[in-house]
Amino acid sequence: MTDILWTIYLGILGAFAIGYLIKGGYKTNSAKLDFVITIITWIGLFGYVTSNELLTPLVWKFVFFGGLMWDLAYGLKKFNEDANEIPRAARPVVFGLTAIIMIGPLYYGLFQYAF
């Protein structure tokens, strides 16, 4: 059952990234870098879900920490640009909950894969 849920989550992440690419959302240099990092972390999660060793664990440790730092920094920047309706005091809570729900499983899987 958990394999099915991981596969569904992997598909959802891939669909969001490809949909955003088709929509033309990756126009700036930082957005293009975000796409590259997203693909690399997605490949790591794919390796975890399928139990295949794609690269060495050392590489995935760097990907885990680098990707997590990038996602939090870039995500917070994008969230603050797009969240005009949310009161300023509530933004950290909303961003934190959204990040935990959306990318929490990704980085849990990458952590398991790297360590």
N, C-alpha and C positions, 0 to 999 in steps of 0.2 A: 504494500500500500504506500509506503513512504517513497519507494522508487517512482511510483506513478505521480505522486505529488511533486517530487523534485523535477521530473520530466516536464510536467505542466508548467512549473515555475520557470524552468529553462526556456520553454517555448514562449511564454509570455514576455520574458526579458528580450529574447531575440526578436519577437514581433514588434515590440515597442521601438527597439533600435532601428529596425529596418523601416518601420512605418515613419519614424521621424526623419530618416534619411530620404525616403521617397517624397515626403512632404516638403523637403528642402530646408529642414531645420538646422543643418550644420553649415552655416555660412561664415561665421567668424573663425579665427584661428583657434580660439579656446574651445569652441564647439567642436571643431574637427579633432582636436586633441582629446576631447571628452569621448568622441566616437571611437577613436583608436583605443583608449583605455577601457571603454565599455566592451569592445570586442575581445581584448586580451583577458579581462576578468571573466567574460562569458566563456571563453575557451577553457579557463581554469575550472570554472564550475562544471562545464561539460566533462572534463577529465574526472572530477570528483563524482559526478552522477553516474558516469559509465564505468567507474573504477579502472580507468586507464591512466598509466603514468605517461604524461605527454612530455614533460620536461622535468628537471631535477627539483626536489622540494625547495632548494635554496632560491631558485628563480621565482617560485610561487610565494615564498616569504616576502621577497621584494615587491611582487605584484600585489600581495595582500596589503602591505603597509602603504605603498605608493598609491594604489587604487583607492584605498579607504580615505587617505588624506585628500586626494584629488576630489573624490565624490563629495566629501563633506564641504570642502572649500568651494568648489564650483556649484554644488547644489544649493548651498546657503546663498551664494551670490545670485543665482537664478531665482531662487525662492523669494528673496527680498525684492527683486525687480518685478516679479509677477504677482505678489501678494498684497496689492494695494487695498483690498477690501478687508483684510484681516487686521485687527487692531495691533499696533506695534508691540504692546506688552505680551500679546498672545503668540506672536510669531515664533519665538524659540520653541515653545511647547508644540505648536502645530508642525514646525519643521522637524523636530525630534521624533514625534510620533510617525510622521510620514516617512522619514528616513529609516526608522526601525522596521516599519511594515514593508516598505518597498525594497530596500537594499540590505536589510538585516540578514535575510536568508542567503543572499549572495555572498556576503562576507563571512557568514558562518561556514558555508561550504568551502570557501577558499581557505579559511583558517584550518579546517579539518584536512583539506588536501595538502596544505603546506606543512603542517606540523603533525 
